Amino acid sequence: MSFDNLLLERDDAVAVITINRPAVLNALNAPTTDDLRRAVLELKHDAAVRVIIITGAGEKAFVAGADINELAVLKPAQGKEHAIRGQHVFDLIENMGKPVIAAINGFALGGGCELAMACTLRIAADTARFGQPEINLGIIPGYGGSQRLSRLVGKGVALDLMLTGRQVKADEALQIGLVNKVVPAAELMTEAKKLAGELASKAPLAMQYIIEAVNRGLEVSFDKGQFLEATLFGLVASTADMREGTRAFLEKRKAQFKGE
């Protein structure tokens, strides 16, 4: 499968998606979002790929936002459909059943911040900048930002960022819980691939169910979340990976998980 606006590379069990529009700071336009959707669906159904990294081309930007030329001409009905399409793609990323690591190499603003938040884990270069500056354009976040940001950093901090439109540096993003780790820019992809390699060695079905339990559990009451957890625990207890993992522990060796 070929793409006009992104690069897709595979290295054993790890795939890297690079948003490739550096001339416009990797801004998301409709064709790029569609490329991202097709790439995510391809990797979701590729059993050989266990972990995905998403990053941006160049040194300046992860994704600097949505394409303002597209936004400026939207009418109300078109605006709603535009948001729904973007939300759909980011929901696919969040719920694809495999860990997705955002390797944030620069500006992650607007849709870029929303893309990073849709990923399972976030590693930021120390040069990265984050923000939801839609308020400065007279609009609001449209790709799930108002929902994911408040869940990650809390209502008060989320409202501060969205109402002021201010940018935060990588160290503040780490402090408020927006990212999991900050590393020197030169080490970003090395660290992201190191983490991806570690995750790729884990039990794929258990990772899928952990992600599902967390994502779905946040949307329901605690008792319903525990019921979901127990149900998924029952499912994973029937897998060959569970038998391999427990046997390897008892035999004092490293488990070899097959996703079965």
Buried (B, 14 or more C-beta within 10 A) or exposed (E): EEBEBBBBEEEEBBBBBBBBBBEBBBBBBEBBBBBBBBBBBBBBEBEEBBBBBBBBBBEBBBBBBBBEEBBEEBEEEEEEEBBEBBBEBBBBBBBBEBBBBBBBBBBBBBBBBBBBBBBBBBBBBBBBBBBBBBBEBEBEBBBBBBBBBBEBBEEEBBBBBBEEBBBBBBEBBBBBEBBBBBBEBEEBBEBBBEBBBEBBEBBBBBBBBBBBBEEBBEEEEEEEBEEBBEEBEEEBEEBEBBEBBEEBEEEEEEBEBEBE
